[in-house]
Amino acid sequence: MNQWSPYEKYRQVRKEAGATGILLVLLILFWCVAGFGLSGTDADVFGLPLWAVLGTVGVWAFAILGVFLLVRGVFRDLPLDEGGPENSEGGAEK
């Protein structure tokens, strides 16, 4: 079992939060480009304008791919409790 120091936990949480924020910005940019940037095209997908499909389903698919990549590459399983085995009983300290 890997022992995480409080500083290592802090760094990992910051890394995960930063990567999630970057994914959010990328999703917003993709939504803007797909929705507004393609509004002038006449392409259709199943009878719907391309900008409508990419602005909804495309963003959804991009978000799923982004979360998959975050979980595989950035996120780590780390214990949330403060101490070692002496605090694993649960409840308040006496």
WONORFEN-V386912 format. One record per residue. SS is DSSP state (hx for helix, st for strand, lp for the rest). BURIAL is I if it has 16 or more other ideal C-beta (glycine too) atoms within 10 Angstrom, else O. D_CENTER is the distance of its C-alpha to the mean C-alpha in Angstrom with 2 decimals. Layout:
# WONORFEN-V386912
ss = [SS/SS]
burial = [BURIAL/BURIAL]
d_center = [D_CENTER/D_CENTER]
This chain:
# WONORFEN-V386912
ss = [lp/lp/lp/lp/lp/hx/hx/hx/hx/hx/hx/hx/hx/hx/hx/hx/hx/hx/hx/hx/hx/hx/hx/hx/hx/hx/hx/hx/hx/hx/hx/hx/hx/hx/hx/hx/hx/lp/lp/lp/lp/lp/lp/st/st/lp/lp/st/st/hx/hx/hx/hx/hx/hx/hx/hx/hx/hx/hx/hx/hx/hx/hx/hx/hx/hx/hx/hx/hx/hx/hx/hx/lp/lp/lp/lp/lp/lp/lp/lp/lp/lp/lp/hx/hx/hx/lp/lp/lp/lp/lp/lp/lp]
burial = [O/O/O/O/O/O/O/O/O/O/O/I/O/O/O/I/O/O/I/O/O/O/I/O/O/O/O/O/O/I/I/O/O/I/I/O/O/I/O/O/O/O/O/O/O/O/O/O/O/I/I/I/I/I/I/O/O/I/I/O/O/I/I/O/O/I/O/O/O/O/O/O/O/I/O/O/O/O/O/O/O/O/O/O/O/O/O/O/O/O/O/O/O/O]
d_center = [25.78/23.97/24.93/22.45/24.16/22.89/22.24/20.23/18.08/17.71/16.80/14.14/12.57/12.91/11.39/8.16/8.28/9.38/6.90/4.16/7.43/8.34/5.87/7.21/10.56/10.54/10.00/12.78/14.89/14.69/15.67/18.47/19.78/19.67/21.12/23.47/24.10/25.26/27.28/30.46/30.36/32.52/30.53/30.04/27.96/29.75/31.64/28.69/28.10/25.55/23.78/23.37/21.98/19.47/18.59/17.75/17.33/16.15/13.21/12.39/12.82/10.83/7.71/8.64/9.38/6.28/4.49/8.01/8.28/5.77/7.72/10.82/10.96/9.46/9.27/12.92/15.02/17.07/19.72/19.45/23.21/25.14/27.99/29.28/31.51/33.71/31.05/29.85/32.49/30.47/31.95/33.11/34.89/38.66]
